[in-house]
């Protein structure tokens, strides 16, 4: 379906849990470490996706928290893969459990994965996340072996943490058919002051890697501007939410793990789908009505920030 600004909304990002086994500074600060019971059951998740598919959604991405913490993740993917109209199922993960789950995820119907990876240095990775970098690397290799392609690495740019690693990340694409995507930090939640201090423009990537050549986008609504080294097997993507927003081509909506519809990542407005679903109401009509009013653009440039941390929304 189209919203009132003429954009075709065909992409759903749905968070399966707020829980995560890592503590990335910009996503889940130390003071937000409580574990929560996942509020949406498998049946409710599938019902949400089915209602969205009825309205024209074709692509689904599962996020979190860490979606691989859900014990029923393969069952959810399997059920969603059977929904008519859904032709692309992806997942964003920190990669810690990917090596052990990649085979069953692929068998269930998962097509591709994005792996969050902000540093290639073991000590720094442990400091940033509390996790083990070797497990992430093993997960990426296993995903590649199982055919979860294309594999994309999501690298959040941070001035004090990975500015000096930009070239190393870009060089991954020389030998490996992997896409490395640099993402600008987005101010939100309880870490706004830290995020503003650490913000690094994506222009830094192009300044440090002048041999990158621009490519055509995979599709018009993609937020990523694509580049490639002349000798590269993989590609480099730049997502510049702050310095060059892409709202005019935004084709996505989000559903949080608590069953709230978010029409824009950077808006505090949420619509309670789960409550309506449990009352037996027709959420298809509720979705249709609200998607029409999807905001035209975000207002980060005016310092209008949302008050939720990323893990509560879905990365």
N, C-alpha and C positions, 0 to 999 in steps of 0.2 A: 504494500500500500504506500501511498504518498502522504507526506505531511503537508501542512498548509504552505510550506515554502517550496514545494515541488520536489523534495528529495524522496527517492525511493528507499523505504526502510526494509532492508532484507537481511539484516545481520543482528543476531542476538548474542550478547555476552551474558552468561548466567553463572553466578558464583554458587558453588556447592557447599562452602563452609567458610567461616571466619577463622577457623583454627589453622595454625601453621607451625611447622617444626623449626622454622628459622625466625630470626628477629632483625630483619633488614631495617636500618635506621629510618628510612623515609616512608616505610610502609606500616611497620608494626613496632612502635617504640617500646622500650623495656617496661614502661608503666602499663602497657596493654597486653599482659601475658596470660590473662585468664583463658582457660579453655571453655568452649561453649558446646552444648549439644546442637547438632545440626537441625535447624527447625523444619526444613522441608524434607519430606520423605521421598523415596525414589518415585513413587506414583505421582506425587505433587510436582516434582521436577519435570517429569515426562508430560504431565498435563499442561504445564506452563509452555513447554516447547511446542506441543501440539497446537495450542491456541495461537501461538505466534506463527506457526507454519500455515495455519488456516488464513492468516492475514498476509501471507507472501514471504515470510522469512525463509531463506534458503541456507544460510550459514549459521552455525552454532559454535561458540567457543566456551568451554568450561574453564572457570577460573576459581580463585579463592582469595584469601587463605591459600592453602595448598590442597588442590582438588584430589590428589592421590592419597590423602588421608582418609577419604571416604572409602569404607570397606565395600560399598556397593557401586564403586565407580565403573567397573566393567559392565555391570548390569544396566546402569543408567545409559551408558554409551550404546550398548546393544539395543535397548528399547528405542532410543532416539534415532538410531540408524534405520529403523523400520518405519519411521514417520514419513508419509508421502510429502514430497516437496523439499525435504532436507537433503541437500546434496554435498554438504561440506561440514565435517565435524572435526574440530581442533581443540587443543588443550594447552593452557599455559601453566608451567610447573617450575619449581626451583630445581628439579632434576635429581634430588636426593634419592627418590624411590624409583626413578625411571628405569634403571638397569634391570631391576627385578620385575617390573610390571610392563615393560614395553611390548613383549610378545603377546600377552593377554589383551592389552589395550588395542593393538593392531587387529587381533582376531575378533574383538568385539565390534570393530567398525571405526575406530579412531583413524584419522587420515594423516594428521600432522601435529607437530608440537612446537611450541615456543619455549625456550628455556631461559630463565632469568639468570644472568651472569654478569656481574659488575666489575670483576677483577679476575686476572689470571694468576695472581700471586696467592699462595696458600695461606700465609700468615694474615694478609690483608683480608682475604675472604672470610677467615675465621673471625676476625675483628668486626667486619661489616655485618655478618649474618649469624655467627655462632655455629656454622656448619662446616662440612668437610668437602673441600674442592675436588678431591680425587673421586668421590662418589658421583659428583655432577658430571665430570669428564667421562666416567664409565657409562653413565646414563645416556649421554649424548651419542657415544659410540654404539651403544646397544640400540638406541632408537634408529640410528642410521642403518644398522644391520637388519632391523626388522622392517625397514621400508616406510617408516614414518617420515615422509618427505613432502615438502621441504622442511628442513630443520632451521629454525631461526633463533639466534641468540639475542635476547633483549638486554641491552647495556644502558643503564641509566647514568647519564653524565653527571659527575660530581667533581667540583673544582679541586678539592683537597684529596680525593681518593683515586681517581682513575684518569685524570687529564693526561698524565704521562704514559698511559697505557693505550692511548687511542691508536697509535701506529701498530702496536702488537695485535690489537683486535682486528684491525683492517687486514693485516698480513695473514690472518687465519684464512681469509677468502682466496688467497693465492693457491694454497695446496688443497683446500677442502671445499666441496660444493655445499657450503653453508652460508646462509645470509646472516650478517651481523647488523643489527639495527640499533642505532644510537638514539636514545630518547631523552628529551629535555626534562629535568626535574619539574614537577608540577606542585605548586604550593597548595597544601590542604591539611586539614586536621590539626593535630596537636604539635606538629613539627614545623609549622610555617616559618618561624624565624630561622631555624637551622637550614631549611630548604632554600630560603631566599639567600642565605650566606653562601651555600654550596652551588647555587645555580651556575651552570656553564652552558653557554649558547652552543647549539649544534654547529655554528659557523666554525668553531674550533676544529672540528673534524676536517672540514675542507681546507682550512689554513694549514693544518699539519700534513695533510695528504693531498697535495695539489694534482697528483696524477689521476685522481678519481675522475671518471667520465660519466656524465649523467645518462641515464637510460629512460626509456618510456616506462610509465607506471604499469603494474600488472593489470590494474583496473582503475577507473576514474575515481572511485570513492576511497581508494587506499590512502591512509594518512602518511605513508612512507614515500619519500622522494628517493629514488633508487640511483645508485652509482656502481661503478665497477672499475677495478684496475685492469689495464689492458691485458695482463697475463692472468687475471683472476679466474678461478673456477666458480667461486661464489660471488655474492653481491653485498653491497653496503647500503643500508637504508638509513635515512634520517627522518625522525619524527619531531618536528619543531612546533610543539603545541603552543609555546609561549611566543617565540619570535616570529612565527608565521602560521597563524591558526588556520585550520582547514574545515571550519564549521559548515561552509557552503556546500561541501560534498559529503557531510557526515551521514552515513547510512545505518547507524547502529543505535540500539537501545540496550539497557542493562537491566537485569533482575538480580537483586542482592540475595544472599543466602537466607535472609529472613523473608523473602518473597515480596520485596518492594520493587516496583518498576521505577527505574531512573531513566528519564528521557535524555538527560545530559549529565556526563560525569561531573561537571563543575556546577551543578545546580543542587540546592538543598531540597528541592521538591521531590517527594516520593509518593507513589500510589500503592496502597496496600492490596496487592493481588491475592496474597495467601489468605488473608482474612475473608475476602469475598469467595475464594475457591472453597474454603471450608464451610461457608454458609450455603454452598450449593448454587451460588450465583453464576451468571454467564460472564466469565472473565474475558471472553472474546470481544464482547461489546465494550467492556470497560477499557480494554487495550486499544481498541479502534478509536474510541472517543479521545483518549489521552495522547495517543501517538500523533494524531492530527495536530495537536498543540505543542509538539516538540519545539523547544526554544530555537530561535534562529542562530544564536551564537552564545559562546561563553563570555564572561566579563573579567577574565584574569588580568587583562591589561589595565583594568580599573581597580585591581586589588580586591575584587569581590570573591573571597575564597570560601569553600565549603568547610564545615566544621567536623567532618568525619575523616578518620584515617583510611588509607587505601584498602587495608584488609577488610574493613567493614562494608566496602562497596563491591570489591572484586576487581583484581588487577587486569 
